[in-house]
Amino acid sequence: MTQPKHPPTREQIAALEPFVGLDLPRIMVVRTAAQAQLAFEDLAKAGEVGFDTESKPTFFKGQKSEGPHVVQFSTLERAYIFQPHVQESLPAIMGLLESTEIKKIGFGLRGDLSHISNRFSIRAGAVVDLDRSFRMLGYRNSVGAKSAIAILFQQRMSKSKSITTSNWSAMQLSEKQLVYAANDAYVAIKVHHALNASGAAR
């Protein structure tokens, strides 16, 4: 009987070399209809993109999330940050989410998809959760972005809790928020390509 695999421990990850993701020059914050169209065309051309969402955290039991407040997509070259409060970006957000031609790849997407359904009243199409790929490799427990980067690249991805729990509904996001959100999506597509190269992605 094959023994289940386990992700590296926090201590093992801490000993690795740092992972370098996307920096600000490779991140576009979509603010106009023209930028939204450009983003849509670039992502559609890629066919497979990293995907994630961010929502303002809830702090009380029974408090309902009004997210997602940020929807991000990434190719291997560039990430696009969409904020649904920007009306000009909504057609592109909806088109990207509903598309069955653009494969959207991410980690642990159940909550994200629930928020999308609640906020936009749509069902996202062509979504690939990397949990399944790692289960096929023998990992019993869920493998997140930090563990995936450690497993596949032997590198350490930093994720600040203060940024994770920051106000994602802000009209203007901080540079740290933009880099955090972009790399959540970027890591997903990078991991997917690495899994494809090993024959493990499905």
Backbone torsions as a table, in degrees:
resi	resn	phi	psi	omega
1	MET	NA	129.7	-178.4
2	THR	-72.1	129.5	179.1
3	GLN	-75.8	138.9	178.0
4	PRO	-65.2	145.6	177.5
5	LYS	-86.0	154.7	179.8
6	HIS	-124.0	139.0	176.0
7	PRO	-63.2	158.9	177.5
8	PRO	-62.4	152.4	179.3
9	THR	-76.3	167.7	177.7
10	ARG	-58.6	-39.7	-179.0
11	GLU	-67.5	-39.9	178.2
12	GLN	-65.0	-41.3	178.6
13	ILE	-64.6	-40.1	-177.6
14	ALA	-61.3	-24.7	-177.7
15	ALA	-84.2	-6.6	-175.5
16	LEU	-83.8	162.9	174.7
17	GLU	-68.7	149.2	-177.3
18	PRO	-68.8	145.0	174.9
19	PHE	-85.0	135.1	178.8
20	VAL	-107.5	115.6	-179.4
21	GLY	-101.0	-152.5	179.4
22	LEU	-76.4	143.2	173.9
23	ASP	-105.2	175.1	-173.3
24	LEU	-54.8	-40.3	-179.9
25	PRO	-60.3	-19.1	-179.8
26	ARG	-104.6	20.2	179.1
27	ILE	-123.2	123.6	176.8
28	MET	-108.3	125.1	172.0
29	VAL	-91.8	117.8	-173.8
30	VAL	-79.7	116.6	-176.6
31	ARG	-123.4	-14.0	-176.9
32	THR	-130.4	164.1	177.7
33	ALA	-62.5	-37.5	179.6
34	ALA	-65.0	-42.2	178.1
35	GLN	-66.0	-38.2	178.5
36	ALA	-62.5	-41.6	179.1
37	GLN	-66.7	-41.5	177.7
38	LEU	-61.2	-44.4	179.6
39	ALA	-63.0	-46.0	-179.6
40	PHE	-58.2	-45.8	-177.8
41	GLU	-64.5	-41.4	-179.4
42	ASP	-66.6	-42.4	-179.6
43	LEU	-69.5	-39.1	178.3
44	ALA	-64.2	-38.1	179.6
45	LYS	-64.7	-36.5	179.7
46	ALA	-67.4	-36.7	177.7
47	GLY	82.7	-41.0	176.6
48	GLU	-124.5	127.0	-176.0
49	VAL	-137.7	150.2	170.9
50	GLY	-73.4	149.5	-171.3
51	PHE	-148.4	140.2	173.5
52	ASP	-163.4	170.4	174.2
53	THR	-135.2	160.5	173.3
54	GLU	-129.2	141.6	178.7
55	SER	-132.1	146.2	174.0
56	LYS	-57.8	129.0	-175.2
57	PRO	-65.8	151.8	172.9
58	THR	-102.5	144.9	-173.3
59	PHE	-119.1	-7.9	-176.3
60	PHE	-122.3	145.8	177.5
61	LYS	-60.2	130.6	-179.8
62	GLY	86.1	-7.5	178.5
63	GLN	-71.5	128.0	-175.9
64	LYS	-92.0	133.8	177.4
65	SER	-71.9	140.2	175.8
66	GLU	-101.9	10.8	-179.4
67	GLY	-78.5	-179.7	5.9
68	PRO	-77.7	145.3	176.7
69	HIS	-98.0	-16.4	176.2
70	VAL	-138.7	136.5	173.9
71	VAL	-126.0	122.9	-175.3
72	GLN	-124.4	142.9	178.1
73	PHE	-131.5	150.8	-179.6
74	SER	-147.2	140.6	165.2
75	THR	-95.9	-173.7	176.2
76	LEU	-73.9	-11.3	-176.8
77	GLU	-107.8	-31.6	-170.7
78	ARG	-154.0	148.2	176.3
79	ALA	-114.0	149.2	178.9
80	TYR	-122.5	127.2	-179.1
81	ILE	-106.8	118.0	177.7
82	PHE	-107.7	138.7	173.7
83	GLN	-119.6	115.4	-174.3
84	PRO	-58.5	-20.0	177.7
85	HIS	-71.0	-14.7	175.3
86	VAL	-82.8	102.1	-172.8
87	GLN	-57.3	-35.5	-177.7
88	GLU	-64.1	-20.2	-176.8
89	SER	-93.0	-12.2	-173.2
90	LEU	-59.8	-44.8	178.8
91	PRO	-57.6	-39.2	179.5
92	ALA	-69.5	-41.4	178.1
93	ILE	-58.2	-49.4	-177.6
94	MET	-64.4	-42.2	-179.9
95	GLY	-63.0	-42.1	179.2
96	LEU	-66.4	-43.9	-177.7
97	LEU	-66.7	-41.7	-175.8
98	GLU	-81.2	-17.8	-176.1
99	SER	-58.5	134.4	173.2
100	THR	-97.2	-1.3	179.8
101	GLU	-95.9	-23.2	-179.2
102	ILE	-102.8	111.5	-178.3
103	LYS	-78.5	124.9	-176.9
104	LYS	-108.7	118.6	-169.2
105	ILE	-115.9	131.0	179.9
106	GLY	-157.9	-176.5	-180.0
107	PHE	-108.9	132.2	171.8
108	GLY	49.5	59.7	-168.8
109	LEU	-89.4	1.6	-175.0
110	ARG	-57.2	-47.0	179.5
111	GLY	-65.2	-40.5	179.0
112	ASP	-60.5	-44.7	-178.0
113	LEU	-67.3	-34.0	176.7
114	SER	-65.9	-43.5	177.9
115	HIS	-63.0	-41.5	178.8
116	ILE	-61.0	-45.2	179.4
117	SER	-61.7	-42.8	-178.3
118	ASN	-68.7	-40.5	-175.0
119	ARG	-80.9	-41.8	-172.5
120	PHE	-105.7	-7.1	-178.3
121	SER	56.7	41.1	177.2
122	ILE	-134.4	165.2	173.3
123	ARG	-113.4	124.2	-179.5
124	ALA	-68.0	139.2	-179.1
125	GLY	-105.0	156.2	174.7
126	ALA	53.1	51.8	179.7
127	VAL	-100.2	134.3	178.6
128	VAL	-120.9	118.3	177.0
129	ASP	-95.0	122.6	-175.5
130	LEU	-66.6	-13.3	173.9
131	ASP	-52.7	-42.1	-177.8
132	ARG	-63.5	-41.7	-179.9
133	SER	-61.5	-41.5	-179.4
134	PHE	-73.9	-30.8	174.3
135	ARG	-63.4	-37.8	178.6
136	MET	-67.2	-22.1	176.4
137	LEU	-85.7	-3.3	175.9
138	GLY	105.5	5.8	178.8
139	TYR	-86.0	119.4	-177.1
140	ARG	-76.3	-42.5	-178.4
141	ASN	-88.0	159.6	-180.0
142	SER	-60.8	136.5	178.1
143	VAL	-108.9	117.1	179.2
144	GLY	-90.3	-176.6	-175.5
145	ALA	-60.2	-45.6	-177.5
146	LYS	-62.2	-43.9	179.3
147	SER	-67.0	-39.6	-179.3
148	ALA	-62.5	-42.7	178.8
149	ILE	-64.5	-38.6	178.6
150	ALA	-66.7	-42.1	-177.8
151	ILE	-67.2	-47.3	-171.2
152	LEU	-88.0	-30.3	-174.1
153	PHE	-120.4	-2.9	-176.5
154	GLN	51.7	46.5	178.9
155	GLN	-131.7	159.9	-177.1
156	ARG	-105.3	117.4	176.6
157	MET	-96.4	126.8	179.9
158	SER	-92.5	135.2	176.6
159	LYS	-134.5	111.8	-176.9
160	SER	-78.3	126.3	178.5
161	LYS	-64.8	-32.3	-179.9
162	SER	-66.0	-31.7	176.8
163	ILE	-78.7	-39.8	178.2
164	THR	-53.4	-42.7	-174.9
165	THR	-99.4	18.3	-179.1
166	SER	-79.5	177.5	-176.4
167	ASN	-82.8	95.3	-178.3
168	TRP	-78.2	-7.0	178.1
169	SER	-89.7	1.7	179.7
170	ALA	-59.0	142.2	179.2
171	MET	-60.9	-39.5	178.9
172	GLN	-122.9	119.7	-178.7
173	LEU	-81.5	150.9	177.1
174	SER	-74.8	164.0	177.9
175	GLU	-60.1	-38.6	179.7
176	LYS	-65.6	-38.5	176.6
177	GLN	-64.2	-42.2	-179.0
178	LEU	-62.7	-45.1	-179.7
179	VAL	-65.6	-40.7	178.9
180	TYR	-61.5	-51.7	-177.1
181	ALA	-63.5	-44.8	-179.2
182	ALA	-59.9	-42.3	-175.7
183	ASN	-76.8	-22.9	170.5
184	ASP	-59.0	-41.9	178.9
185	ALA	-77.2	-40.2	-178.2
186	TYR	-62.1	-43.2	-179.6
187	VAL	-60.8	-38.6	-179.0
188	ALA	-60.8	-46.0	-178.5
189	ILE	-72.2	-33.8	178.0
190	LYS	-65.8	-43.6	178.3
191	VAL	-65.1	-42.1	179.4
192	HIS	-58.9	-43.8	179.3
193	HIS	-64.9	-38.8	178.5
194	ALA	-65.4	-40.8	177.1
195	LEU	-65.4	-39.5	176.8
196	ASN	-59.5	-43.7	-177.8
197	ALA	-63.3	-29.6	179.5
198	SER	-90.5	-5.0	-179.5
199	GLY	82.6	12.1	-175.0
200	ALA	-97.4	-18.4	-176.8
201	ALA	-73.6	143.7	177.3
202	ARG	-133.9	NA	NA
